[in-house]
Amino acid sequence: MRNMRTWRECLIEDLADRDETIGYLQAILDDYYIFGHTVIVQEALETVVAAQGGVSELAKQTGMDAQVLSKVLSNKETPLIDALGTVLNALGYQLAIKPLESETANLNFTSDVLARCD
């Protein structure tokens, strides 16, 4: 019998590729601007984190405690994307996903920002 994988398992495998991740996140962000579903953005981000090695790997890269980072990523009470989207929309802007100039960019700068979200 053939081993069947879930859609999420296939997606996580695809999102190990940087270009696939950028396209996926931009599509999710575009969808957010049309429909406003913050839960989909949050679930997509969780999937990307899983594809890139999981919360513990991201925690190492950001210098954050894995439990704090996990709490930030799963916070359903304060959808930051919604607040940011509303403000940017009022100013006539929108978010976009694009790669950093360096593929090996150090993510440590985000630890202070994410810590404030706690």
Residue pairs with C-beta under 8 A, 6 or more apart in sequence:
8 47
11 24
11 47
11 51
12 47
12 50
12 51
13 51
14 20
14 24
14 51
15 21
15 24
15 47
15 48
15 51
15 52
16 51
16 52
18 99
18 103
21 48
21 51
21 52
22 97
22 98
22 99
24 44
24 48
25 44
25 45
25 48
25 97
26 96
26 97
28 40
28 41
28 44
29 41
29 95
29 96
29 97
31 37
31 40
32 38
32 40
32 41
32 81
32 85
33 85
33 94
36 82
36 85
38 79
38 81
38 82
39 76
39 79
41 79
41 81
42 73
42 74
42 76
42 79
42 81
45 73
46 73
46 74
49 55
49 58
49 73
52 58
55 66
55 69
55 70
55 73
56 66
58 69
58 107
59 65
59 66
59 68
59 69
61 106
61 107
61 108
62 69
62 107
62 108
62 110
62 111
62 114
63 108
63 111
64 111
64 114
64 115
68 114
68 115
68 118
69 114
71 118
72 114
72 117
72 118
75 117
78 117
80 117
81 95
84 95
85 94
85 95
88 94
88 95
